[in-house]
Amino acid sequence: MTAKTALITGGTSGIGKATAELLHSRGYRVMVTGLDGVGDTGLHPDVIAIRADAASLPDIERAVEQAREHLGSLDLLHLNAGISRPGPIESTDESVFDALFDINVKGSFFTLQKSLPLLNEGASVVFTVGAAEGLGAAMTAAKGALLPLVRALAIELAPRRIRVNAVSPGLIDTPAYAKLGISPDTIAAWGADVPWAEPEPPSTSQRRSPSSRPTAPATSRATTCSSPAASAYTPAPPRCIDHERC
């Protein structure tokens, strides 16, 4: 049987990297994109890592061409690349606003558009949608724009049996926080206000509900959305938007 293939944007750290590790362990041929640490991802040598700016259409086109060359076609496209720029409306300038939408929204949209010729019939597209409420109007708008986009794409791509879903993993302790200068103590304080206990690293997140039953890690939710079992969630509307399950 031919191994399945996956392209993961923002796959050199955090949730994207953990998902790449999980998929590779399950026999997928995997390619990841990222800006930082591409030359030293710590991933298995069989996982291909290339540098690509999610906000740059030329970079997106080059990444998709690399996927065509190395993978041939795609069974899974995980649109995980994104940035956080929290702040109130008073302190949000044009450059911050543009970056939020260029990477989180435009980048995801055009990566999928350019990848369409590579997606096999019955393939899966998974968006990572982080929670943004309370982190500023611009952040909320950029992240919130992805959910109606996912619903519209699920309907558009249904004739090709391509499933389009979103995963909102909640508070996961990834390197993105350190890049923003957010201390571990601050992250732990945020976790104290989250009803699902404390923030976890992306590869081991097994948060517990109030009933003490373990919930699926962020990586498992993303990979569950990529499986044929997720077909029940599309095309209208996709249901894989819950914080804790697909």
Secondary structure, DSSP 8 states (H G I E B T S, - for coil): ----EEEEET-SSHHHHHHHHHHHHTT-EEEEEESSSGGG--S-TTSEEEE--TT-HHHHHHHHHHHHHHHSSEEEEEE---------GGG--HHHHHHHHIIIIIIHHHHHHHHGGGEEEEEEEEEE----TTS-HHHHHHHHTHHHHHHHHHHHHGGGT-EEEEE---SB--HHHHHTT--HHHHHHHHHTSTT-S-B-TTT---B-TT--B---HHHHHHHHTSGGGGGG-SSS--TT-SS--
